[in-house]
């Protein structure tokens, strides 16, 4: 049911944007969905309080209270704060916005409402995108969009409302990323990739950090993972950073709507030059940094303490990201999962091979996973997953696990594929078994899929970390058919196909000749 609602909402919202660029339009839509949600949850809490004030058995009961007394009590912000509900002033409530939807100044009214919400809720300060007054939508379209968002019912149950909002919000993020194409990947990492990272790292507790957090998908998936395994999201502290101001706001809204506490730094900023969490040592790092960026370097980074394994080349940030994340891991127990371009596994330019070799020899590279192409919105090139560990399981010291998942994806459209949950579980369980999880069958190498390799062998291959080099070819089942018989059948089939091809060639020549195009 919710899946159908999401598709219907998207189809209508996409139609309403007319010729407006998706990169601009997404902020209008997601901002309105956010306001509708916090207004609905505020109204639900208010209705709950009215009921409780009138119930003699309830701790909030007011005996012989006048209507004026009850009205004044409903304005006490502490009641809403206690239930983790944002306070929404009357002029900022959805009913007020919808009532003015057809007014010519509706854009300014929404901006004013957002300002009020930020003023009343310190955790939302400077994260709501006030761009409605200058929106370039055709006349009336903003009002129609408000009417559309009004159809999203978040209900009275706070947990259900939050789940509905989270799913709608993430669905829209993904669809906007798809609509934007290449630029979409700057703020959104496809869910199956995030889920793979989270499933392998299993962040049940402690501090989780993403230095290029986009719209916050790594954190959201971590929360879902914890809940699905019987834990509490509050057991994890969220730290992030994002350089793009509008994307930074998307992340903050994405986390705020789920009631999660987070620290995205004082402001949007570059993680290399203006590290917002210098003293952080995280239990888990999850990240999908931009691939192969060449304009990251600044003179102040020369000799930086993060470059333990060597100065990264100034023309490519891949090994800067790897070392930045290692720097921010907690000693002994910290683990990281990072998405990078395939070239990072084998590059030899500008000292990258030396940095990679130093990392391997220091035994901080734990698992390498080769991914198929077409997983991302913004690029068709294949990528890989790096899993780093400050301290490996005792039985796996001096080894790296290689997994080749290039053939395991399922196409979901003409241009994009994803990992199913079964594939993600297979990868995660393989890693867990390799680490020594006693609840799983003992780890075994599987030709064509996974192999545990000692550092000495990796050194013999020049410290190249491409899984395909180590896992070998997949075993092919013998069908017991004699080679001579099999070749006979194949050559007969090939002969038939070649004959058919010759007939088609002759027919094409004849048709073209009849049109005066002989050759």
C-alpha positions, 0 to 999 in steps of 0.5 A: 500500500505505501509503495503505491502511495509513494509512486503516486505521490512521485508521479504527481509531484514530478508532473507539477515541476513542469520545466523546473530543474530537479536539483532545485525542485527537490528542496521545495518538495522535501521541505514541504513534506518535512513541514507537513510531518512536523505539523501533523505530529504536533497536532497529534500530540496536541490531541493526545494532551486534550484527551489526557487533561480530561482523564481523571486517571491520567497524570496530566489530568486537570480537575475543574480547569476552565477552557482558558486554563486548558488552552494555556496549558496546551501552549506549554512547550515542555509537553511537546519536548518531552515527546520529542515533538517539534513545537510549531507556532500557529502561523507555521502549522500546515492548516495555515499554509494550506489555507493560503495555498492559492494566494500570490504570496504563498512562497513568502508565507512558507519562508516565514513559517520555516523561519518561525519553526527554526526560531522555536526549535534550536536543533533546526536552526539554519537547516531549513531551506527558505527558497519558496519566495524565489521559486521559479515554478509556474503560477499556481504550481506551488499551491498545487504542490501544497495540495498534493503534500496535504494528501500524505497522512502521517496519522496519530501514532508517532512511530508509524508517522515517522516510518511513513515520513522516512520511507516517503522522504527516502523514496523521493531522495532516490527518485530525485537522484535518478532524475538529476542523473550525474549530479544526483550521486552527490547527495544520494548513495543507492540504498543497496550499497549503503545496506551492504556497508552497514551489514558488513560493519554492523554498527550496534553501538558507539560513534558512527562518522561519515565525513562526506555524508550527503543526505545522511543515508549511511546514518539512516540505514545504520538506525534501521539495522540496529532496530532490525537486530533488536537494538535501540538507535539511541545506542549510536551517536551520529557525527557527520560533515558535508561541504555542500550547504544545500545537501548539508541541510538535506542531511539534517532534515533527514535525521531530524524527521527520524528523531535522531540526535546528530552532530553535522558540525557547526556549518557545511565545510570541507572535511580536509581543510576544515575538519569539524570533528578533529578530536573524534575517534569513531567506532565506525566510519561509513562513507561514499566520498566523491570519486577521484576528485582533483581539486581537493588540495590546499597548501595547509595540508602539507605534512598533515598528521592524517597522512600516516602512510604517505602524502596523498597525490594532490591530483586525486583525493582517494588516498586522502579519504582513506587516511582521513577515515583511518585517522578518525577511527578509534584505536584497536576497535575502529572499523571503516567501510568506504566506497571508492573507484576501482582505480584505487585498488591498483593505481600506481601514479604519484605515490598511491602504490606506496601508500597502498603498500604501507596500509597493507603491510600495516595490516589495516586493510581487512576486506575488499569487495568488487562491485558491478557497474551500473549501481550508481545514479551518477556513474556507470563505472564499477566501484569497490568497497574498502573495509579497514580495521585498526585491529583485525581478529586474531585469527585473521592477522596478516590476511585480507579477505577478497570478495568478487561480487561483480556478477551478483547484481539484479537489473532494476531498470535499463541503466541501473542494478542493485543487490538484493537482500539475499546477496547483501546477506551472503556478503555480510555473512561471508565476512562475519564467518571469516572474522570468526562469528561462531553462530555461522558455519566456518569460513571457506574459500569459494572459487570465483567469489571469495578467498582469504589471502596472506599479505606475502601473496599480496606483496607478490602482486605488487600490493594490488587489491583487485579481488578478481586477481585472487579469488580465481575462476568460478567452478563450472559444473561438468555435465558429463557430455563427451568433449567431441560430442559437445563440439559437434553440437556447437559447430552444427549450431554455429553452421546453421547460424552462419547460413542464416546470416548469409541469407539475411545478407543476401536479402538486405543486398536485394532490398537495397538494390531495389531502392537503387543502392547496390553494393 
